[in-house]
Amino acid sequence: MKDATPQAVYLSDYTPPAYLVDKVSLVFRLDPAATRVLSRIEFRPNPDAAPGQPLVLDGEKLKLIGAAVAGEAVKDGDHTQTDTGLTIPASRLPAEPFVFEAEVEIDPSANTALEGLYMSNGMYCTQCEAEGFRRITYYPDRPDVMAPFHVRIESDEKVLLSNGNPGASGDGFAEWTDPWPKPAYLFALVAGDLVAAKDSFTTRSGTPVELGIWVRPGDEGKCDYALDALKRSMKWDEDVYGREYDLDVFNIVAVDDFNMGAMENKGLNVFNSKYVLASPSTATDMDYENIEGIIAHEYFHNWTGNRITCRDWFQLCLKEGLTVFRDQQFSGDMRSKPVKRIQDVLQLRARQFREDNGPLAHPVRPSSYIEINNFYTATVYEKGAEVIGMLKRLVGDDGYAKALDLYFDRHDGDAATIEDWLAVFQDATGRDLSQFGRWYTQAGTPRVTVTDDFKDGTYTLHLKQETPATPGQPDKQPQVIPVAVGLLNPNGDEVQPTTVLELTEEQQSFTFDGLSAKPVPSILRGFSAPVILDRKTTTEERAFLLAHDTDPFNKWEAGRALAKDVLARMVTDRAAPGPAYLDALERVARDETLDPAFRALALRLPSEDDMAQTLFDAGVTPDPLAIHDAREKLMLALAEHLSSVLPGLYEDMSIPGPYSPDSKAAGCRALRQTALAMMARLDDGKTAAKQFRDADNMTEQLGALGVLLSVGHGQEELGTFYRQWQLDRLVIDKWFALQSSLAAPGKAADTTLALTRHPDFDWKNPNRFRSVIGGLATNAAGFHDPSGASYELVADWLIRLDPMNPQTTARMTTMFETWNRYDADRQALMRGALQRIAATRGLSRDTTEMVGRILGSA
């Protein structure tokens, strides 16, 4: 039910728990509609808390059968029970350590929110982060209460799994013991008809670890890559961070119904099946890359999240930002560091910069929230990772390694804070990080304006920083911004290798002496800080950097800036693309010394949403249809300019032999796909149709189908694809998403509506819902059709989903977060759709908060 007055939680109000937990023992008697949970919890008063406090236990949707304190039954007058928990007054509690016991009944089959214990295709599954454990039993469900867990599962299900190491088992039961103290959000239980793909890993100290990936029967042949990625992650964490795994087993379970990508529960990771299952015929290169990165991310949480967790949910970035940074490092080492860096920045700009620039802006560590599930955001994850990267850049590799060793030594077993994290770096390196800490407390993307001058062999860069006002934070203070700079001579030679300038004031100047000519600066190399760089430059200079810059990121950035300039002029002035841009990209296309994956990225045009934000930042109200039209015209112009190059490039990137997901082969396929997309504009999709017929892997089959749809063909191939893959749920997710995301602008709403009426559209499954409704959101011109039909369709479905799954609904309201960047008519239509959602009777707290924040941008 909708809360009449949702109450905000504030970081400043934190108080330590009144009682700590020494041990948790749980018994589950599983039943789809009436599971019994028996808990035995050993409490002791917290010496750091005020004495004489009541025992407050969180609990939601629980039927209390009975409870006892120190062996005496808790009677009606001994406690207060509400919809959110159970409170026992201090007068009813012993002064010394005591045992609380309870028996509750829950209904997993009715749990459509997918939080706590729920059913997924007949399988029992849990998801407890952030506050799902309170749907399982009464407990102080907060991350700073940590304890070892012993679990007994009683059921006729074939496989019974929980955290930790396996213990006694027999007919109808299994026991598990996790010796490491953990908060309740890391608890996990899975039971069902599962089979395992198994392997093993021996730690560097010689300890054997049994590995298992548990899936539905028939899927066990699609686990090899996930197992390989897991073993590489374990080895990498030992080699790079010195972290060994600490249990006898490590299990992963693939689940179809899951709100998130995956969850790092100690020793029992639960994954959305799309990030586990892969075969060449059913998974794309991107799927393989995502599996590798997400497997690594959740494994790395074993130390940065599990062994050291966060004191409260305001510190979420402590575990997520650090672990994202670690998985980015891993993926860069496994693949191509430059390409990985470009991909990470593309994601940051597409998701986090948009968040920073709108009504949902918040600091990396927010100071308040109403529903914590709404703060699993790009700011916490991606910007949180960027902050770690800046910190590493400022203290150096050796300082970073020293600080991380101290962090693990000092805080193992702790629930830590950002202050603890920064103190470790200060103690390890002697550097004052008080100003750097503003990255955690100030929202918004800083804008760095750059001007320069050259006189008598001295080149001067003038830098100015400004962070725009964001909701609740009108005034911003200067931050520490590491600006990596290199200088190139007019002949293309590098005369100043990469140097990190530390911008700490509103305005600063930096000089470089002894130069024979005015250099061309390469600024913000490697994207050394998550800022917007504002520097007036020329087309010729950008083309020069694209040709000569030694920094891969800035080489790519120069080409992207050229493309944005061209597209902006095409939208606002109806200008034709000039030869400087087309010739520059032809040089990239022909340069065989460049990584194919890099060439593919360099040849890819900015997205329509990216261009909308670029125009908005320049003071131009973006027209999604005009942007779409300009982008299509530029794609055609580029294809015509490269017409003599594309056929050879397409053939050269063909890889003989069986499919391999390695980065080199994936890079070749990415460049081949880029060439195919342009060729389709010239040959009316004939080459794409042939590739679709001949493809022996999903990357090329799906890629060809997408190209055909983008040029107005592919209806016959859509039918062929569906008939071939209709029994593979993950492949059919791709089939749905492709259609809603690539539908022609004027037909997007009708196409999506038709997809929602398809017999295979299971709107209660988050993956399927996101593939159709979320796919429409990525279709910028289709979503923003001036009729408003897409807005109304999305609003209808979010209203319908909210009572079933508030978490997914709330996250998908972000489809509307940029509503105030568009023209008055579109703003009115989007505002109306949002207001209709907000006025829905019984709207969840999750969605109420998100819609309210988005509308707050008025």
Buried (B, 14 or more C-beta within 10 A) or exposed (E): EEEEEEEEBEBEEBEBBBBBBEBBBBBBBBBEEEBBBBBBBBBEBBEEBEEEBBBBBBBBBBEBEEBBBBEEEBEEEBBEBEEEBBEBEEEBBEEEEBBBBBBBBBBBBEBBBBBBBBBBEEBBBBBBBBBBBBBBBBBBBBBBBBBBBBBBBBBEBEBBBBBBBBEEEEEEBBBBBBEBBBBBBBBBBBBBEBBBBBBEBEBEEEEEBBBBBBBBEEBBEBBBBBBBBBBBBBEBBBEBBEBBBBBEBBBBBBBBBBBBBBBBBBBBBBBBBBBBBBBBBBBBBEBBBBBBBBBBBBBBBBBBBBBBBBBBBBBBBBBBBBBBBBBBBBBBBBBBBBBBBBBBBBEBBBBBBBBBBBBBBBBBBBBBBBBBBBBBBBBBBBBBBBBBBBBBBBBEEEBBBBBBBBBBEBBEEBBBBBEBBBBBBBBBBEBEBEEBBBBBBBBBBBBBBBEBEEEEEEBBBEBBBBBBEBBEBEEBEBBBBBBBBBBBBEEEEBBBEBEBBEBBEEEBEBEBEEBEEBBBBBBBBBBBBBBBBEBEBEBEBBBBBBBBBBBBBBBBBBBBBBBBBBBBBBBBEEBEBBEBBBEBBBBBBBEEEBBBBBBBBBBBBBBBBBBBBBBBBEEEEBBBBBBBBBBBBBBBBBBEBBEEBBBEBBEEBEBEEEBEBEBEBBBBBBBBBBBBBBBBBBBBBEBBBEBBEEBEBBBBBBBBBBBBBBBEBBEEBBEBBBEEBEEBBBBBBBBBBBBBBBBBBBEBBBBBBBBBEBEEBBBEBBBBBBBBBBBBBBBBBBBBBBEBBBBBBBBBBBBBBBBBBBBBBBBBBBBBBBBBBBEEEBBEBBBBBBEBBBEBEEBBBBBBBBBBBBBEBE
